[in-house]
C-alpha cells in the first residue's frame, strides 16, 4: 500500500451493511512505522 497523505495512518475496516455491504475504512494517526497510510 502506498501513502497518499501527509501523515502515516493505521487503517481499520468495519463491515457496513447499510452501505451496500461494503467496508468502511477508518484512519487513525500512528507513528511513521505504522503499516499503511490513509487512502484518499
The first five atom37 places (N, CA, C, CB, O) and aatype in JSON, in Angstrom:
{
  "aatype": [20, 20, 20, 20, 20, 20, 20, 20, 20, 20, 20, 20, 20, 20, 20, 20, 20, 20, 20, 20, 20, 20, 20, 20, 20, 20, 20, 20, 20, 20, 20, 20, 20, 20, 20, 20, 20, 20, 20, 20],
  "atom_mask": [
    [1, 1, 1, 1, 1],
    [1, 1, 1, 1, 1],
    [1, 1, 1, 1, 1],
    [1, 1, 1, 1, 1],
    [1, 1, 1, 1, 1],
    [1, 1, 1, 1, 1],
    [1, 1, 1, 1, 1],
    [1, 1, 1, 1, 1],
    [1, 1, 1, 1, 1],
    [1, 1, 1, 1, 1],
    [1, 1, 1, 1, 1],
    [1, 1, 1, 1, 1],
    [1, 1, 1, 1, 1],
    [1, 1, 1, 1, 1],
    [1, 1, 1, 1, 1],
    [1, 1, 1, 1, 1],
    [1, 1, 1, 1, 1],
    [1, 1, 1, 1, 1],
    [1, 1, 1, 1, 1],
    [1, 1, 1, 1, 1],
    [1, 1, 1, 1, 1],
    [1, 1, 1, 1, 1],
    [1, 1, 1, 1, 1],
    [1, 1, 1, 1, 1],
    [1, 1, 1, 1, 1],
    [1, 1, 1, 1, 1],
    [1, 1, 1, 1, 1],
    [1, 1, 1, 1, 1],
    [1, 1, 1, 1, 1],
    [1, 1, 1, 1, 1],
    [1, 1, 1, 1, 1],
    [1, 1, 1, 1, 1],
    [1, 1, 1, 1, 1],
    [1, 1, 1, 1, 1],
    [1, 1, 1, 1, 1],
    [1, 1, 1, 1, 1],
    [1, 1, 1, 1, 1],
    [1, 1, 1, 1, 1],
    [1, 1, 1, 1, 1],
    [1, 1, 1, 1, 1]
  ],
  "atom_positions": [
    [[0.84, -1.19, 0.0], [0.0, 0.0, 0.0], [0.88, 1.25, 0.0], [-0.95, 0.0, 1.23], [1.89, 1.31, 0.69]],
    [[0.47, 2.21, -0.78], [1.27, 3.43, -0.87], [0.64, 4.54, -0.04], [1.41, 3.87, -2.33], [-0.55, 4.53, 0.25]],
    [[1.48, 5.48, 0.33], [0.98, 6.6, 1.13], [0.36, 7.64, 0.22], [2.12, 7.22, 1.98], [0.92, 7.98, -0.83]],
    [[-0.79, 8.13, 0.62], [-1.44, 9.14, -0.2], [-1.82, 10.36, 0.63], [-2.67, 8.56, -0.89], [-2.61, 11.2, 0.2]],
    [[-1.25, 10.45, 1.81], [-1.48, 11.66, 2.58], [-0.26, 11.93, 3.45], [-2.75, 11.53, 3.45], [0.64, 11.1, 3.54]],
    [[-0.23, 13.06, 4.06], [0.96, 13.56, 4.7], [1.39, 12.73, 5.9], [0.74, 14.97, 5.12], [2.58, 12.51, 6.1]],
    [[0.45, 12.27, 6.67], [0.81, 11.51, 7.86], [0.55, 10.03, 7.67], [0.05, 12.03, 9.08], [-0.3, 9.63, 6.87]],
    [[1.27, 9.22, 8.41], [1.02, 7.78, 8.38], [-0.2, 7.47, 9.23], [2.25, 6.99, 8.88], [-0.38, 8.04, 10.3]],
    [[-1.01, 6.57, 8.74], [-2.22, 6.2, 9.45], [-2.31, 4.69, 9.57], [-3.45, 6.75, 8.74], [-1.71, 3.95, 8.79]],
    [[-3.07, 4.24, 10.55], [-3.39, 2.83, 10.63], [-4.83, 2.68, 10.17], [-3.17, 2.26, 12.08], [-5.72, 3.39, 10.63]],
    [[-5.05, 1.74, 9.26], [-6.38, 1.59, 8.68], [-7.13, 0.45, 9.34], [-6.29, 1.35, 7.17], [-6.61, -0.65, 9.49]],
    [[-8.36, 0.72, 9.73], [-9.2, -0.34, 10.26], [-10.47, -0.41, 9.43], [-9.54, -0.11, 11.77], [-11.1, 0.62, 9.17]],
    [[-10.83, -1.6, 9.01], [-12.02, -1.76, 8.18], [-13.16, -2.31, 9.01], [-11.73, -2.68, 6.98], [-12.98, -3.21, 9.83]],
    [[-14.33, -1.75, 8.79], [-15.51, -2.25, 9.5], [-16.61, -2.54, 8.5], [-15.99, -1.24, 10.57], [-16.85, -1.75, 7.58]],
    [[-17.28, -3.65, 8.68], [-18.34, -4.07, 7.76], [-19.54, -3.16, 7.92], [-18.74, -5.53, 8.01], [-20.02, -2.94, 9.03]],
    [[-20.03, -2.64, 6.82], [-21.12, -1.67, 6.87], [-22.28, -2.12, 5.98], [-20.63, -0.29, 6.45], [-22.33, -1.75, 4.81]],
    [[-23.22, -2.9, 6.52], [-24.32, -3.44, 5.73], [-25.27, -2.35, 5.22], [-25.1, -4.43, 6.56], [-26.05, -2.59, 4.31]],
    [[-25.2, -1.17, 5.81], [-26.09, -0.09, 5.38], [-25.51, 0.64, 4.17], [-26.33, 0.9, 6.53], [-26.15, 1.54, 3.62]],
    [[-24.31, 0.24, 3.76], [-23.68, 0.9, 2.62], [-23.34, -0.14, 1.56], [-22.41, 1.67, 3.06], [-22.18, -0.32, 1.2]],
    [[-24.36, -0.81, 1.06], [-24.19, -1.81, 0.0], [-23.2, -2.91, 0.4], [-23.71, -1.13, -1.27], [-22.46, -3.43, -0.44]],
    [[-23.21, -3.24, 1.68], [-22.33, -4.31, 2.18], [-20.86, -4.09, 1.86], [-22.77, -5.63, 1.61], [-20.12, -5.04, 1.61]],
    [[-20.45, -2.84, 1.87], [-19.04, -2.56, 1.62], [-18.34, -2.24, 2.94], [-18.88, -1.4, 0.63], [-18.98, -1.96, 3.95]],
    [[-17.04, -2.29, 2.89], [-16.27, -1.98, 4.09], [-16.06, -0.48, 4.21], [-14.92, -2.72, 4.08], [-15.78, 0.21, 3.22]],
    [[-16.19, 0.0, 5.42], [-15.9, 1.41, 5.68], [-14.52, 1.48, 6.32], [-17.0, 2.06, 6.61], [-14.21, 0.72, 7.23]],
    [[-13.69, 2.38, 5.83], [-12.33, 2.46, 6.34], [-12.18, 3.65, 7.28], [-11.33, 2.56, 5.19], [-12.62, 4.76, 6.98]],
    [[-11.55, 3.39, 8.4], [-11.29, 4.47, 9.35], [-9.79, 4.63, 9.47], [-11.94, 4.19, 10.74], [-9.05, 3.64, 9.49]],
    [[-9.34, 5.87, 9.56], [-7.91, 6.12, 9.64], [-7.56, 6.76, 10.96], [-7.46, 7.01, 8.48], [-8.24, 7.67, 11.44]],
    [[-6.48, 6.27, 11.55], [-6.0, 6.87, 12.79], [-4.52, 7.15, 12.66], [-6.29, 5.94, 14.01], [-3.76, 6.32, 12.15]],
    [[-4.12, 8.31, 13.13], [-2.71, 8.67, 13.04], [-1.88, 7.78, 13.96], [-2.51, 10.15, 13.4], [-2.2, 7.61, 15.14]],
    [[-0.82, 7.23, 13.41], [0.1, 6.41, 14.2], [1.52, 6.89, 13.94], [-0.06, 4.9, 13.86], [1.72, 7.93, 13.32]],
    [[2.47, 6.15, 14.4], [3.86, 6.52, 14.18], [4.24, 6.26, 12.73], [4.79, 5.75, 15.13], [3.48, 5.64, 11.98]],
    [[5.41, 6.73, 12.34], [5.86, 6.58, 10.97], [6.15, 5.13, 10.63], [7.1, 7.43, 10.72], [6.34, 4.78, 9.46]],
    [[6.18, 4.29, 11.63], [6.48, 2.88, 11.39], [5.21, 2.06, 11.23], [7.32, 2.32, 12.53], [5.26, 0.83, 11.14]],
    [[4.08, 2.74, 11.18], [2.81, 2.02, 11.06], [2.68, 1.41, 9.67], [1.63, 2.96, 11.33], [3.35, 1.84, 8.73]],
    [[1.84, 0.41, 9.56], [1.63, -0.22, 8.26], [0.5, 0.48, 7.53], [1.32, -1.72, 8.43], [-0.6, 0.64, 8.06]],
    [[0.79, 0.88, 6.31], [-0.25, 1.51, 5.51], [-0.42, 2.98, 5.82], [-1.54, 0.81, 5.71], [0.11, 3.49, 6.81]],
    [[-1.16, 3.64, 4.96], [-1.44, 5.05, 5.15], [-2.9, 5.31, 4.82], [-0.51, 5.93, 4.27], [-3.59, 4.46, 4.25]],
    [[-3.33, 6.47, 5.19], [-4.72, 6.82, 4.94], [-4.98, 6.95, 3.44], [-5.1, 8.12, 5.66], [-4.27, 7.7, 2.76]],
    [[-5.98, 6.24, 2.9], [-6.3, 6.34, 1.48], [-7.0, 7.65, 1.18], [-7.19, 5.16, 1.03], [-7.62, 8.25, 2.06]],
    [[-6.9, 8.1, -0.04], [-7.57, 9.34, -0.43], [-9.07, 9.17, -0.4], [-7.11, 9.8, -1.82], [-9.81, 10.11, -0.7]]
  ]
}
